[in-house]
Amino acid sequence: MTWDEAGENRSATWRSANGRPAPKRVEVVTDSLTADDANRMASQGIAMLWHGDFHNARQILNALDRRVGAGKKVAGTPGDRFYRHRQTRSHRARILGLLLVPLDPGPVVPLRRAPDLRSAAAEAYGSISEPSVVSLHELVGAIGAHEWRLKGVHVDALQARIHPHYGTFFPTRSEYVDLVAEAPLPSDTLAFDIGTGTGVLAAILARRGVQHVVATDNEPRAIACAGENFRNLGVEERAEAVLTDMFPPGRAPLVVCNPPWIPATPHSSLDSAVYDPGSRMLFRFLNELTDHLSPGGEGWLVLSDLAEHLGLRSREDLLAAIESAGLRVVDRLDTKPTHGKAADRDDPLFEARAAEVTSLWRLVPR
């Protein structure tokens, strides 16, 4: 990206872990920038490259966040509220993403009172070998993700912690993990975990005694994360993480998949664990499952019905897809959500979240 500074043309490498494009209009700002000025510039699509105190930049970012706000509640169908909610979140991310900071080799932020961000920045952006520029909002997210990685997320079913890497979806919702921990195993010899993410479901299966679990993902970050978690949990001899698109070679008596639950377009690369346009991963899992099951084997589909309550996919659509794939349901284990938003009446999607049920569908060839 390029900008003018004191009459000279300057440039640096633009980096975005979320895949956002480089801003086209950039102005250098300092500690004299007010929150109102920042809001005005962001509203006009002008990116602000901060050349001041790091903590002052954080304060301006917080002030921008307050001005953007959460948006007003929208009347209409649950689907209307969902799309308005996503538009509001996208607008907020776009505005907050326009406050930029330099990131130099190290990686370090060459601003006054900048903390030591080397580990957090390296986890989000990799090796930094030349002067770069990043969104402060994204960098703050990377700091939070690094803290989550260090602290970990306690998983009751494992009686241990899973440590998510930056860019992997971490299992803060325990109910779907508990379903996999409780469903009757069709076999303890081999299992595939499709789209493993942090590896939590594969680790559950290994802890339950499955002799070999192949955990797949098409994201290198996820494979590195799952592999590290397997080692930390002491299941690395039973569970392996494999970089591949969906299914590994061969067949297994148990194939598990927890695909993205919401059929909508992700707004960033980090959204792809939750949003999947047209339910592509879900339908691909169903359509290809029989080709990867051993005789007498089962497929476990772990899926929330939140999309149904939002009017984005019907139960009839799901059942038709199961039947069309040559599968039948032998059992379904259900659980209600336990996360805070299911009881938060101020959440714009409260009605759908309160009605949500997460299920483990036990599927076999017809």
Order of alpha helices (4+ residues) and beta strands (2+ residues): beta-beta-beta-beta-alpha-beta-alpha-alpha-beta-alpha-beta-alpha-beta-beta-alpha-beta-alpha-beta-alpha-beta-beta-alpha-beta-alpha-alpha-beta-alpha-beta
